């Protein structure tokens, strides 16, 4: 089964996204330091993570960065 994981920093901002099984990550923790959360490519109720997206623990979902409003 193909699974997708996003690495988030201390501010819950996505810094990396990988296609890897949870079993492989668990067996090789030295390759995946930090905090990783699963993201879903084919779930219509979830947003697939991208670099710079924010992870919300309450909804277990990712949110795209908001572009600044130009005057």
C-alpha positions in Angstrom: 0.0 0.0 0.0 1.3 3.4 -0.9 1.3 5.9 1.9 2.3 9.6 2.1 3.8 11.4 5.0 4.6 15.0 5.6 7.3 16.2 7.9 6.3 19.2 10.0 8.4 21.6 12.0 7.7 23.0 15.5 5.2 25.5 14.0 3.3 22.7 12.2 4.6 23.9 8.8 5.3 21.2 6.2 9.0 21.0 5.3 9.0 17.7 3.4 6.6 15.2 1.8 7.5 11.5 1.1 5.9 8.4 -0.3 6.9 5.7 2.2 5.2 3.0 4.2 4.7 3.5 7.9 6.5 0.1 8.5 9.6 1.3 6.6 9.7 4.6 8.6 9.4 2.7 11.9 12.2 0.4 10.9 14.5 3.2 9.8 13.9 6.1 12.3 17.4 7.6 11.5 16.1 8.4 8.0 13.0 10.2 9.2 13.9 12.5 12.2 11.4 14.9 13.5 7.6 14.8 13.3 5.9 13.0 10.5 2.1 12.8 9.9 0.2 11.0 7.3 -1.3 12.9 4.4 -3.8 11.6 1.9 -3.5 11.9 -1.9 -6.9 10.3 -2.7 -9.2 11.2 0.2 -11.7 13.9 -0.9 -12.2 15.0 2.7 -8.5 15.7 3.3 -6.0 18.1 1.7 -2.8 16.6 0.4 0.2 18.3 2.1 2.6 20.5 0.2 5.7 22.3 1.3 4.7 25.4 3.3 1.2 24.0 4.2 0.1 24.1 7.9 -1.0 21.0 9.7 -3.9 21.3 12.1 -3.9 18.6 14.8 -7.6 19.2 15.7 -8.8 18.4 12.2 -5.9 16.2 11.2 -5.8 18.2 7.9 -3.4 20.5 6.0 -4.1 24.0 4.9 -2.5 25.9 2.1 -0.6 29.1 2.9 -2.6 32.3 2.5 -1.2 34.6 0.0 -0.6 38.2 1.2 -3.1 40.8 0.0 -1.4 43.4 -2.1 -2.5 47.0 -1.9 
